[in-house]
Amino acid sequence: MTGKTSYGRWCQTIYGQYLPNCNQLRMIQITDDLRTARAIALLEFLDRGAGFAKIMVFTGPRAVLVTDIPPLASTMMVELILKKPSGSINQGFLLLEQAQSNMVMATGEPTWARVVNGEGVTAFDCDAGGPAVLGTWELKMSQDVLYAGGYALLSETRIR
């Protein structure tokens, strides 16, 4: 279904929908107020329960769905414990804050992470990497490679 209409050229999206003016498609744009409210809600979810929120950092392939167990080819390298509260809000972003440096259990390059709240309930999965690794990951580690027996630190991690 491509062709000219009064709206211009039509194109098919990855969801199978046909939309006019593909070159002008834009992602949803939200206000700073909504972004801040969403960050506050995420912070409240992470801080639920008596325990502390945690970030489990993996090397290897990421789980397909956030509800899946990590693939066998993935290795958890370190579990980072967050402060309580787990972070702070700045200009609509949640800045996660690590409570202490944690010992690395397995050597590798961080590729993804799973974040759980103080009750152990999964909040989200995200891409991870170090400072020299180019990519669009959300969790930034202070090192490109984590070494077993060493300590892991978060670099600035802003969740939008």
N, C-alpha and C positions, 0 to 999 in steps of 0.2 A: 504494500500500500504506500508506495512513494509516488510523488507527483505534485503538481502545483495546485494550490488552493488559494483562497483569498487570504490565508494566513502565511503563505509561502511554502517552502519545502517541508515535507513530513519525514520523520525518521522513527525507527523502532528503538526503544530503550532496552536495556538488559532484562527488564521485567516483562517484555513483550508488548508494552503499550506503544501506541503511535502518538507522537507529539509533534506539534508544529515548531519550526525554527530551532532545529537541533543545535545550531551554533550559539544559541542564546540560552540554553538550559543552565540553570543555576541550582546549587544546593540550597537547602533551607537556611535562611538567615534568621537568627534569633537576636533579641535585644540583650543588652548587658544585664538587665534586671532578671530575665529568665535564666540566663547563664549562671548568674549568682545563686538564684533559688535552686537550680539543679545541683550546683556544687555543694550547697548547704545540705540538701537532701542526701547526697552521696556521703558526705562527712558524717551525718547522723547515722546512716546505715552502717558505715564502717565501725563506728564506736559503740554499736549495740553489744550488749553482753558484758560479763565480768572480765573477759579476756581482752587481749590486745589484737588489733587487726594485724594481719601478716601478709607479706608478699613472698610467694614461692617462685624463685627464679630458675628457669629451665634452659638447657641447651637441647637442640634437636627440634623436631617438628612440633608445631603447636596443635593442641586439641582442636578438632573441627568445630565442636560446639562448646560453649562455656559449661554446659552440663555434663560433658564427657569426662571420663577419667583421662589423665595424661597418657599419650601414646607410649607403648613400650620403648620406642626408639628415643624418647625424651628422657633426660636425666635431670632430676632436681639437684641444682648445685648449692643453693643456699636458701634459707628461710630468713627473711628480714622482718623484724618486729618493729611495728610503728609505735609512735608515741600515742598517748591518750590525752587530748584529742589527736586523731591520726594525721592532722595537718591543719592548714590555715587557708582561708579564702583570700584571694588577691585578684581583683579585676575580673571576677567571674571564673577564675581557675581555682581548682583545689590543688594546693601544694602539699604533697605527701611528705611527712617528716619521720625519719628513722629514729628509733629510740637509742640504738647503740650499734656498733659495728658487729657483724655476725660472722662466725667462722664458716668458710666455704668447705663443703663436703666432697665436691667433685670438680675436676678441672674442665674448663670449656669456655666457649664464647656464649654469653647470654643471648637467647633468641626470643624468648617470650616469658611471660610471668602470669601467675594467677593470684589475684588479691581476694582475701577472705576477711570477713568482719570478726569482731570479738567473740561471736558465737560459733565461728568456724564455717559460716555460710558463704559460699562463693559470691563475690560481688561482680567481678569481671576478669576477663583475660585480656592481655595486651601484648604488643610487641615490645622487645627489650633490646638494648645494645649499649655499647660503650661510646666514649667520646670521639674516637676516630672512625667508627663504623657509620657509613652514610646510610640513611634510611629514614623512614617516617614512623619510628617507634615512639611509644608513649613513655616507657620506663627507661630512664637514662642512668646507667651505672657509672661509677667513677673510673672503672677499668674496662678495657676491651676484652681481656681474657681474665677469668677468675681462676685462681689456682687453689687446689685443695690444701687446706692447712692455713691459707691466708685469710684475710678479712675482707668483707664486701661492704661497700658504702654506696648509698644512692647519691647520684648527682642530682641536680634540680629536676624534679619530676612534677610536671604540671598536667593535671587531668582536666580536660575541657568538658 
